[in-house]
Structure formats: structure tokens, C-alpha cells
């Protein structure tokens, strides 16, 4: 999960977190549409899973959380 410059949180999946973070912050148009107008973004939370399917399911779960619940995940990881 990344924190955008407007303090919103964006969740996604990636196999290479550093590359994906650079894409979200870059000007090549490779980052998510949501993050393009909210740069810079910073990594605030990550989880590792074994399969892409598991990652997609977990992403869906996280996206359904409200902001307070997402912030609790971020705080837990700190």
C-alpha cells in the first residue's frame, strides 16, 4: 500500500515493489491512473504471499477496508 501526497492510501499488487513504486512516481505513464495526480507516493505497507491469486484476493480484501482500518494495518507494520 502506498500513501499519496493527498494522504490517501492506494493498494495494489506487484512482483517487484521498487520497480512498481518508481512507475507510480515516474512520468512514463506506467503508474496507476489513481496515483498520477497524487504524486509522490511512498510505500507504507506490504505483505508477501505465495501466488498471484492469493495476492489478488488479499488486494480485494484490503481495498474493501475503510480508511481507519487501512491506517491500522499501516500502524501495525511500523
Z-matrix of the N, CA and C atoms (Angstrom, degrees):
N
C 1 1.440
C 2 1.530 1 106.73
N 3 1.311 2 115.07 1 139.83
C 4 1.459 3 119.85 2 177.74
C 5 1.520 4 109.58 3 -117.19
N 6 1.327 5 114.57 4 150.34
C 7 1.455 6 120.69 5 174.12
C 8 1.520 7 107.35 6 -100.41
N 9 1.316 8 115.31 7 126.89
C 10 1.461 9 121.69 8 179.51
C 11 1.527 10 110.22 9 -86.15
N 12 1.316 11 115.92 10 168.18
C 13 1.463 12 120.71 11 -177.89
C 14 1.525 13 112.87 12 -63.84
N 15 1.335 14 117.75 13 -21.37
C 16 1.467 15 120.90 14 177.21
C 17 1.525 16 112.05 15 -91.05
N 18 1.345 17 116.91 16 11.90
C 19 1.461 18 125.68 17 178.59
C 20 1.523 19 113.37 18 74.18
N 21 1.328 20 118.67 19 7.92
C 22 1.457 21 120.38 20 174.48
C 23 1.525 22 108.96 21 -79.20
N 24 1.331 23 115.85 22 162.72
C 25 1.452 24 121.75 23 179.91
C 26 1.526 25 109.04 24 -114.83
N 27 1.322 26 116.24 25 137.39
C 28 1.466 27 122.25 26 179.70
C 29 1.522 28 108.38 27 -123.78
N 30 1.332 29 116.42 28 129.62
C 31 1.462 30 121.32 29 178.99
C 32 1.518 31 109.62 30 -110.06
N 33 1.319 32 115.49 31 142.45
C 34 1.455 33 121.40 32 177.61
C 35 1.512 34 109.22 33 -159.89
N 36 1.336 35 116.07 34 179.14
C 37 1.460 36 119.86 35 177.24
C 38 1.525 37 109.27 36 -120.02
N 39 1.324 38 115.68 37 151.66
C 40 1.464 39 120.83 38 -179.79
C 41 1.518 40 109.53 39 -157.67
N 42 1.326 41 116.13 40 149.04
C 43 1.460 42 120.60 41 173.88
C 44 1.521 43 111.15 42 -90.26
N 45 1.323 44 116.63 43 -23.81
C 46 1.465 45 122.49 44 178.65
C 47 1.532 46 107.21 45 -130.90
N 48 1.311 47 116.58 46 98.43
C 49 1.462 48 121.49 47 -172.48
C 50 1.526 49 112.01 48 -63.91
N 51 1.318 50 118.30 49 -43.37
C 52 1.464 51 120.88 50 -179.23
C 53 1.526 52 111.58 51 -61.47
N 54 1.338 53 116.54 52 -42.91
C 55 1.462 54 120.58 53 178.32
C 56 1.523 55 110.43 54 -63.62
N 57 1.334 56 116.30 55 -44.65
C 58 1.467 57 120.08 56 -177.98
C 59 1.526 58 111.46 57 -65.27
N 60 1.307 59 116.57 58 -38.89
C 61 1.463 60 120.92 59 177.31
C 62 1.538 61 109.91 60 -62.26
N 63 1.325 62 116.51 61 -43.17
C 64 1.468 63 121.02 62 177.27
C 65 1.523 64 110.59 63 -62.27
N 66 1.336 65 117.88 64 -37.84
C 67 1.462 66 121.16 65 177.98
C 68 1.531 67 110.84 66 -64.84
N 69 1.327 68 116.73 67 -42.89
C 70 1.465 69 120.21 68 178.86
C 71 1.532 70 111.09 69 -62.78
N 72 1.309 71 117.59 70 -34.24
C 73 1.465 72 121.28 71 -177.97
C 74 1.523 73 113.62 72 -92.52
N 75 1.322 74 117.17 73 -9.09
C 76 1.461 75 120.88 74 -175.89
C 77 1.517 76 113.46 75 -85.41
N 78 1.324 77 115.02 76 176.96
C 79 1.465 78 122.10 77 -178.35
C 80 1.521 79 112.69 78 -108.20
N 81 1.325 80 117.54 79 13.57
C 82 1.459 81 120.94 80 -176.84
C 83 1.529 82 113.01 81 -85.78
N 84 1.336 83 117.57 82 -2.45
C 85 1.457 84 120.83 83 -179.61
C 86 1.515 85 114.16 84 78.97
N 87 1.326 86 117.33 85 17.57
C 88 1.462 87 120.89 86 -177.45
C 89 1.525 88 113.16 87 -93.25
N 90 1.313 89 117.47 88 -16.22
C 91 1.460 90 121.02 89 179.54
C 92 1.520 91 110.66 90 -75.79
N 93 1.314 92 116.15 91 167.82
C 94 1.457 93 121.18 92 178.93
C 95 1.528 94 110.32 93 -64.17
N 96 1.309 95 116.38 94 146.54
C 97 1.465 96 121.27 95 178.51
C 98 1.524 97 110.59 96 -56.00
N 99 1.336 98 116.34 97 -38.72
C 100 1.461 99 121.28 98 -179.35
C 101 1.527 100 111.71 99 -58.76
N 102 1.330 101 117.65 100 -41.76
C 103 1.464 102 120.82 101 -174.11
C 104 1.526 103 113.39 102 -83.62
N 105 1.315 104 119.03 103 -15.74
C 106 1.474 105 121.24 104 -175.64
C 107 1.513 106 113.46 105 -58.28
N 108 1.311 107 117.74 106 -38.79
C 109 1.452 108 120.45 107 -179.65
C 110 1.515 109 113.22 108 -94.66
N 111 1.334 110 116.53 109 8.07
C 112 1.464 111 121.11 110 -175.81
C 113 1.532 112 111.58 111 -126.56
N 114 1.310 113 116.94 112 30.92
C 115 1.458 114 121.11 113 -178.75
C 116 1.513 115 110.38 114 -80.93
N 117 1.308 116 117.32 115 155.53
C 118 1.465 117 127.53 116 -3.09
C 119 1.526 118 111.24 117 -80.30
N 120 1.327 119 114.13 118 158.31
C 121 1.459 120 120.16 119 174.78
C 122 1.524 121 108.60 120 -111.69
N 123 1.321 122 116.04 121 149.36
C 124 1.463 123 121.13 122 178.17
C 125 1.517 124 109.47 123 -129.42
N 126 1.309 125 116.15 124 142.09
C 127 1.456 126 121.63 125 178.54
C 128 1.524 127 109.67 126 -70.90
N 129 1.337 128 116.31 127 127.09
C 130 1.463 129 120.13 128 -179.86
C 131 1.526 130 113.17 129 -123.32
N 132 1.342 131 117.56 130 -15.22
C 133 1.463 132 119.96 131 -178.18
C 134 1.513 133 109.40 132 -158.95
N 135 1.323 134 115.91 133 140.20
C 136 1.459 135 120.28 134 175.36
C 137 1.516 136 110.59 135 -149.16
N 138 1.310 137 115.81 136 151.66
C 139 1.454 138 123.86 137 174.82
C 140 1.518 139 107.35 138 -132.43
N 141 1.320 140 115.92 139 152.94
C 142 1.460 141 120.89 140 174.49
C 143 1.523 142 108.69 141 -112.39
N 144 1.321 143 115.80 142 136.66
C 145 1.460 144 122.32 143 175.87
C 146 1.524 145 108.24 144 -131.85
N 147 1.310 146 116.51 145 165.77
C 148 1.458 147 120.06 146 -173.89
C 149 1.524 148 114.80 147 -83.39
N 150 1.331 149 118.08 148 -30.18
C 151 1.464 150 120.27 149 -175.81
C 152 1.519 151 110.99 150 -129.45
N 153 1.321 152 115.56 151 159.18
C 154 1.459 153 120.90 152 176.09
C 155 1.525 154 110.28 153 -64.28
N 156 1.314 155 116.62 154 -35.96
C 157 1.460 156 120.93 155 178.15
C 158 1.527 157 110.90 156 -60.98
N 159 1.325 158 116.21 157 -45.12
C 160 1.469 159 120.84 158 178.37
C 161 1.525 160 110.30 159 -64.16
N 162 1.333 161 116.92 160 -37.25
C 163 1.464 162 121.09 161 179.07
C 164 1.524 163 110.66 162 -65.17
N 165 1.316 164 116.91 163 -42.37
C 166 1.460 165 121.29 164 179.66
C 167 1.522 166 111.10 165 -64.30
N 168 1.315 167 116.29 166 -41.30
C 169 1.473 168 120.26 167 178.11
C 170 1.519 169 110.97 168 -64.22
N 171 1.325 170 116.71 169 -43.14
C 172 1.463 171 120.40 170 -179.88
C 173 1.528 172 110.96 171 -67.60
N 174 1.324 173 117.38 172 -39.14
C 175 1.462 174 121.17 173 176.43
C 176 1.534 175 109.82 174 -58.40
N 177 1.325 176 116.93 175 -44.99
C 178 1.458 177 121.35 176 179.00
C 179 1.527 178 110.82 177 -60.26
N 180 1.340 179 116.75 178 -42.70
C 181 1.470 180 120.86 179 178.34
C 182 1.529 181 110.98 180 -61.37
N 183 1.315 182 116.45 181 -45.35
C 184 1.464 183 121.10 182 -178.49
C 185 1.525 184 110.57 183 -65.73
N 186 1.325 185 117.47 184 -41.36
C 187 1.464 186 120.18 185 -179.21
C 188 1.523 187 111.76 186 -64.90
N 189 1.313 188 118.36 187 -23.50
C 190 1.459 189 121.91 188 178.75
C 191 1.524 190 112.75 189 -82.68
N 192 1.345 191 117.77 190 -11.35
C 193 1.453 192 121.02 191 177.85
C 194 1.525 193 110.15 192 -72.42
N 195 1.326 194 116.24 193 152.00
C 196 1.462 195 118.43 194 174.21
C 197 1.530 196 108.84 195 -81.99
N 198 1.315 197 116.25 196 173.09
C 199 1.474 198 120.64 197 -175.39
C 200 1.527 199 111.50 198 -59.11
N 201 1.322 200 117.41 199 -41.59
C 202 1.462 201 121.51 200 -179.41
C 203 1.533 202 111.01 201 -61.90
N 204 1.313 203 117.21 202 -41.52
C 205 1.464 204 121.01 203 179.00
C 206 1.529 205 111.34 204 -68.44
N 207 1.311 206 116.82 205 -37.41
C 208 1.467 207 120.06 206 176.54
C 209 1.526 208 110.31 207 -65.81
N 210 1.326 209 116.25 208 -42.11
C 211 1.471 210 120.03 209 178.44
C 212 1.518 211 110.55 210 -62.23
N 213 1.329 212 118.15 211 -34.19
C 214 1.468 213 121.75 212 177.75
C 215 1.534 214 109.81 213 -65.20
N 216 1.330 215 118.33 214 -39.18
C 217 1.461 216 120.93 215 176.01
C 218 1.537 217 110.39 216 -62.10
N 219 1.323 218 115.55 217 -44.17
C 220 1.471 219 120.62 218 179.58
C 221 1.522 220 109.94 219 -61.72
N 222 1.324 221 117.29 220 -45.69
C 223 1.469 222 122.03 221 -179.13
C 224 1.525 223 110.75 222 -63.63
N 225 1.312 224 116.42 223 -38.93
C 226 1.468 225 121.89 224 179.47
C 227 1.519 226 111.36 225 -62.65
N 228 1.327 227 116.83 226 -34.91
C 229 1.463 228 121.52 227 -177.85
C 230 1.518 229 112.52 228 -78.38
N 231 1.311 230 117.64 229 -19.28
C 232 1.482 231 121.23 230 -176.26
C 233 1.497 232 112.23 231 -75.75
